[in-house]
Amino acid sequence: MRGIVKRFPGVVANDHVDLKICRGEVLAILGENGAGKTTLMNVLYGLYLPDEGEIHIKGRKVLHRSPRDAIENGVGMVHQHFTLVDDLTVAENIVLGAEKFKVFYDLEKLAKEIDEFMKTIGLYVDPLKKAYELSAGEKQKVEILKALYRRVEVLILDEPTSVLSPIEVRELFKTIRNLKSRGISVVFISHKLDEVMEIADRIVVMRAGKVVGELAGHEATKQLLATLMIGSRAVNIEEKFGKHVRPAGKLLEVVDLWVKGDRGEDSLKAVNLVVRKGEIVGVAGVAGSGQRELAEAIYGLRPAWRGRILLEGKDITRSPTAERIKMGVSLIPEDRLRYGVAAELPVYENIYLEKVHLEGRKSLLDRIGLRVLDKKGMVDYAKKVVEKFSVKTPSVFTNAGKLSGGNIQRLIVGRELERKPLLVIAGEPTAGLDIAATNFVRKMIVEMSEAGAGVLLISSDLQEVLELSDKVVILCNGEVMGVFRPGELSMEEVGLMMSCAKRMSKEEVERAWGT
Ligand SMILES: Nc1ncnc2c1ncn2[C@@H]1O[C@H](COP(=O)(O)OP(=O)(O)OP(=O)(O)O)[C@@H](O)[C@H]1O
């Protein structure tokens, strides 16, 4: 890629970028939120036409007007948000849209063909499973297989590990090494320095739309990478967050909670849970163990068919979400693009969304159902949140969907924390955030708890859960496997519980909640 320039209203996302990708290498692209990584790869993948610059593949100048052009030229991309069709099988998803795909086909024959294809690649998912039955790791495998089926030679993975459990990350790395040995080039976008240093042959660092540094994987140190990414500003890459407050009375109590998942299965079974004022309770588990359903049930987005949810002793099991918000419950949803923002609304309206519930019915007009919004007040408030949480956006009038992934996350975290909730349900609050923003959000969460709020911290980053939480609960298959304080169990025991291979007795769990 030579001299790539891509401008959006108010920002130069890529500012004369040169980038070389060699055959059979793993190239990592690092950079702070909004540095321009995804834009550059979207240009390569034909999602955006650059304003200036050229792309050459194997010495030939190409023009990628659409992903179809890119795929034809051997470039594939797996986005952070998967694009599989839920109701189709793995085999159908892999061939869907490929040139060889026919409208009429024999599913069994197709499955057999795909079965063989997967075996030659060394990457396997049951071809007859429906996409909705797959775990995040399996979905990602299917996305990779989909690209490989189209014979791509360059595979772009945008933050591929942010949705994976530690075991799935190991598997992905095995896959990447396997692809490399077959001469396929992998572009790896990530914020996790350990992962980048482990897997990358070469690392390119971007800052404010420009490439500011390049080094070989084996030369990299965390400090070096952080300095390149952030420039002269100092950043503490291993910042620790100690908590100095003792949890007080019960804030949230979940009693014998049973909740159905999207497919009617029991995704939470007899879950008991207590969050005290000033306490951070971490929820750990392999993705898809019931974490999302737990968050949604407490926030009122998913009904409980058995059990009770109490907030400060008041039964809110059947209360609508709006009422829970008024009572001080706040949610940072894990699927931020789908549930976190209204992409077509400007930043300021997104920030104000929940405050509308909070302010109640003030005027007469309000009471007859006509709400008068104070636009200047909304804009001023949004500006304050944007500044405090360093949301990078051309202005508060820009549509939220136009922000980079990390900046959307900052917006949501800012909106939720700024209204000083009583209970914060934080789903993957630091996924996709750069080092500075991760530190900032962790610090905010600790500060909120120190100010007396209760926090339910749901995170697939086990290190994060162990570091921040007063107590940790492990979910597997929708059941509580254990409750403990960080340090009380070995990592091995934690791992066994995460895979349902070990569970604490009922009495032990009850005792742990009681303390
Ligand atoms: N479709 C778009 N319209 C307007 N602005 C955009 C669009 N896509 C990206 N931008 C802007 O371009 C800049 C670079 O965004 P990009 O998504 O490439 O960053 P990134 O390095 O991938 O960040 P992150 O780590 O947060 O995902 C940001 O300021 C973003 O707001």
The ligand as a Gaussian input file, in Angstrom:
#p B3LYP/6-31G(d) Opt

LIG

0 1
 N      -17.029000       5.583000       8.345000
 C      -16.432000       6.561000       9.023000
 N      -16.918000       7.810000       9.001000
 C      -16.328000       8.822000       9.685000
 N      -15.213000       8.668000      10.427000
 C      -14.655000       7.452000      10.482000
 C      -15.236000       6.324000       9.806000
 N      -14.461000       5.236000      10.051000
 C      -13.459000       5.656000      10.848000
 N      -13.565000       6.987000      11.114000
 C      -12.631000       7.794000      11.927000
 O      -11.314000       7.525000      11.502000
 C      -10.415000       7.470000      12.606000
 C       -9.664000       6.151000      12.601000
 O      -10.574000       5.110000      12.935000
 P      -10.187000       3.558000      12.912000
 O      -11.447000       2.793000      13.162000
 O       -9.423000       3.269000      11.691000
 O       -9.233000       3.470000      14.187000
 P       -8.577000       2.199000      14.882000
 O       -7.116000       2.460000      14.960000
 O       -9.019000       0.968000      14.206000
 O       -9.201000       2.329000      16.345000
 P       -9.734000       1.240000      17.441000
 O       -8.532000       0.686000      18.093000
 O      -10.514000       2.109000      18.381000
 O      -10.586000       0.258000      16.703000
 C      -11.249000       7.705000      13.844000
 O      -11.108000       9.039000      14.220000
 C      -12.667000       7.408000      13.383000
 O      -13.587000       8.184000      14.103000

